[in-house]
Amino acid sequence: MKRLSLLVLFLSPLLFGCMQEPQITESEAIAIIEELNTNSFGTAEVISIEYSWGRYELEWENEGNCEWGIDHVDGDDGSVKMKQASIC
């Protein structure tokens, strides 16, 4: 029983740390991705957004140049990592 208590004590910060509210709001994440993927050919538009494990996953498209992609936005600092992109 003592081992279980110690395990719970050590894992609690990890589990509850992942459930904190993000510093970046959903609308800020959308604005970041739309600005990043808008170009002279057309305007990017976010199709879907999900938040989990401290980051937003946004699917977007730019019909002007037939571009589509999925980007991750960090919920704390707003940094962006591209997961997938394609131009048809």
N, C-alpha and C positions, 0 to 999 in steps of 0.2 A: 504494500500500500504506500509505503514511503517513497518507493521508486516512481510510482505513478504520479504522486504529488509533485515530485521534483521534475518529472517530464512535463507535466502540465505547466508548472511554473516557468520552465525554460521556453516552451513553445507558445505560450500566451502572447508575448510581445510580437512574435512573428505573425501569428494569426490576426491579431487585432491591428497590427501595423498595416496590413494589407487592406483593411476595411476603412481606413481613414478617408475623409473627404478630400478630393483633389483640389489643388490650388488654382488650376485652370478650369474654367467653367466649360460646359458643353458648347455654348455659343462662341466662346473664345477659340476653342479647338476647331470649330467649323470655319471661323474667320481665318485662322492660320492656314488651313488647307486650301480654302478657296483662293486666298491671296497667292499662295505658293504655286498653285497649278493654273492660274489664269495667265493667259499670254495674248499676244497680238492676234492669234487665230480665233480665240473665243474665251468665254468665261467658264470657269470650273464651278460645278455644283455638287454639293455633298448629297449622296443618295441614301446612305445609312450611317449610323454611328452607334457604337457600343462601348461601354466602359467596364474594364475588368483588370485586376492585378496592377493597378496604378497607371494604366494608360488607356487612351481612347483609340479605337480602331475605326477609321473612317473610310468608307468606300465613296469614291467621287468619279465624276465624268466631265469631260470638256468636249461637247459636241462639235465645237468649231474646228477642231483638228482630229476628231474621232479618237480622243485619248481617254483612258480609263485607268483607275488604279486604287490601291489600298495603302493607306499610310497609317503609321502609329504616332500619336502625339502623347508625350509624357505628361501625366496629370499634375506633376509638380513644377516642372520648369518649362514646359511647352516645346521642348525639342522634338524634332520630327525625324522619323526613320521610315524610309520607303519599304514596304513589304512586297508590293507587286505593281507593275505598270505595263500598259500595252497601248500601242497606236495601231489602229486597223487600217 
